[in-house]
Amino acid sequence: MSATPLGRFARLAANATWRDVDWARTRLAPHAGKSLRVEVWPLAFAGFTLRITPDGDWDDAAGVDEADATLRLTPAMIPRWAAAPDKSGMALDLDGEPALVRTLRDLSDVLPLALEERLAALVGPLAAHGASSVMRALAAWPAHAAERIGAGLAAYLTEERPALLKRRTFEEFGHDVSALAARIDGPAGDSGSAA
């Protein structure tokens, strides 16, 4: 079975990102021959498998039946990753062989720095830092928006709650209206109509 286009792109991107980062390739080299299954949820057809080479690079592993680790990329992961980019490895939905998972989490923690360094080689350090800052801000926006909405809702419920009418208040109002209607229709109302 041949590699999917997404798998080929991921392999090329991963190898380009870590190409000059010797310590990252050194961390991956002991796991040579092990494979990582990447599942892109909810798109089941978009999954692919990569294998670690002896020199710490990534290679296609389309024919592997059982991967040593599985990474699930979900929309819910983006806000967690954006909220703590320096702890992005903890935000990953990653399971499998513990030593491999630990290594992948460690590499993920420095991935934003590696990407910024690679971008700096293309466009210069100031432009790369600016672009990275904008990307981090855009990625953090959903988490920030959710936080602000939660804070607004909490403030509304705590500060405005005394002004909100409760069911008991409506029931008391209904009893008062019934009592008033009974007084209007009572004996005084009957004597007034007789006169």
Secondary structure, DSSP 8 states (H G I E B T S, - for coil): ----HHHHHHHHHHHHHHTT-HHHHHHHGGGTT-EEEEEETT-GGG-EEEEE-TTS-EEE-TT-SS-SEEEEE-TTHHHHHHH-GGGHHHHSEEEESHHHHHHHHHHHHHHHHHHHHHHHHHH-HHHHHHHHHHHHHHHHHHHHHHHHHHHHHHHHHHHSGGGS--HHHHHHHHHHHHHHHHHHHSHHHHHHHH-
